[in-house]
């Protein structure tokens, strides 16, 4: 069970971040800032930081995808 909880948590945070960026791009509305009281509030900064860390952690998924691809071609 290799970090299943961590993987799902990171994936959830990445999806939240993607939805937020979509809202910013399409409607100029930052949902996280609206929920937590502005971009510079502690709550928003924590959520933005967690999303950023989740994005960095998700880079390790490329290693898993590459490993699976190599197994399927050999």
Protein Blocks (a to p, Z undefined) as FASTA:
>chain_A
ZZklmmmmmmmmmmmmmmmmmmmmmnopafklmmnopjkbmklmmmmmmmmmmmmmmmmm
mmmmmmmmmmmmZZ
